[in-house]
Amino acid sequence: MSFPRAGGTRGRPDASQRGLSLTKRQYVRFAFYQIDPAWRRLPPEKQAAHKRELLETITGFNRRMLLRPYSLMGTRADAELLLWQISESPLVFQELAAAIMNTAMGGYLRLVYSYFSQTKRSIYEIRSAQGAEEDRLIVQPSDAKYLFVYPFIKTRDWYQMSLAARQGMMDEHIEVGRKYPAVKLNTTYCFGLDDYEFIVAFETDEPSDFLDLVQDLRETEASRYTKQDTPLFSCINMRLAEALDALGGPAIAEPIVEDDHVALDVWTDAGPLEDLAEGTSRTIYHDGKQVALFNVGGELYAISNRCPHARGPLSEGQLASDECAVTCPWHYAKFDLASGAVIDGIASSPVETFAVEVRDGVVFIGNRSPIAQIAE
């Protein structure tokens, strides 16, 4: 099955081309683990200690990559934990894999599947429902409850057809996908990097929507040219501690207070303050989100790194110290760094803001409570 969602480059204005050149293609890894049954026979105190050590080890990489945990308990027999990893360098994947294997629990974890891919612009013209051409160089996972990971390979006959012929079949394919707007698509490419050619990750809150989508896509012409599209993984979005608890042993996850006015106390180490000079910025991964951190006149500000208009990288934008604002490097969209509000330009919605604290010379980024955001 092939349903990429990245746009081509035909007819693209010069400004957009310049903006896209600023964006680094991302590397993506899907690492599926299974626990040795012997671990479940260990004393409870050892199991809890193992999980806490592994939790601390994995969360230590949150600043360097976007990392989402998922559980497969109850959906597959051969995989129980997924770590979806996204970074601008593949080296951090190797470091995380080695760190996991060096923990006590790592001795009981078996890596049963591992997929390595990268984002790129599609060769096909793919437009949004509004007619604008789409570009998906950036993978930005949502908070959807379910993730379906779908690796596949096309037949060689597919690549021997003309681009125009393939475009026609892709147009049909895309129209089917638009019948299911609640299913978000993330397409990455493996050519030469891994055994498969594409890894597609579908996000949705309703598994039946994905089932119906796949069934409908089977009837498209492009489906005839799929050589292999298994295994397929059904994953459940969880906090890392909850996903580890699903493996067995005593629970280590802290309960969530179900209150609209309470935010989880999640903080990420963003590095030493001395490394963030005045007038500079950096990109940090915090709580599964890419955050832009700015030092403006000695004051620190943190906002979502992706412009809501076309997902341009705000950390690479032009700072205006007098306005305490940043302008997206792709198109003209200016945002207030303190509130995230749109000051001027093409963007129609604000960006999320984050709390910033300095503790003993180290910068920390945290979630802002709804009350604080309403007050501003």
HUTA-V544625 format. One record per run of one state. SS is the DSSP state (a for helix, b for strand, c for the rest). FROM is the first residue (numbers start at 1). LEN is the number of residues. If there is no record, write none. Layout:
ss: [SS & SS]
from: [FROM & FROM]
len: [LEN & LEN]
//
This chain:
ss: [c & a & c & b & c & a & c & a & c & b & c & b & c & a & c & a & b & c & b & c & b & c & b & c & a & c & a & c & b & c & b & c & a & c & a & b & c & b & c & a & c & b & a & c & b & c & b & c & b & c & b & c & b & a & c & b & c & b & c & b & c & b & c & b & c & b & c & a & c]
from: [1 & 14 & 22 & 27 & 36 & 37 & 42 & 44 & 60 & 66 & 72 & 81 & 88 & 91 & 102 & 105 & 109 & 119 & 127 & 128 & 133 & 134 & 146 & 155 & 156 & 161 & 163 & 178 & 184 & 190 & 198 & 205 & 207 & 218 & 221 & 226 & 229 & 232 & 238 & 240 & 246 & 267 & 273 & 276 & 281 & 287 & 289 & 297 & 299 & 305 & 306 & 307 & 313 & 314 & 317 & 318 & 321 & 325 & 328 & 333 & 337 & 342 & 346 & 353 & 360 & 362 & 367 & 370 & 376]
len: [13 & 8 & 5 & 9 & 1 & 5 & 2 & 16 & 6 & 6 & 9 & 7 & 3 & 11 & 3 & 4 & 10 & 8 & 1 & 5 & 1 & 12 & 9 & 1 & 5 & 2 & 15 & 6 & 6 & 8 & 7 & 2 & 11 & 3 & 5 & 3 & 3 & 6 & 2 & 6 & 21 & 6 & 3 & 5 & 6 & 2 & 8 & 2 & 6 & 1 & 1 & 6 & 1 & 3 & 1 & 3 & 4 & 3 & 5 & 4 & 5 & 4 & 7 & 7 & 2 & 5 & 3 & 6 & 1]
//
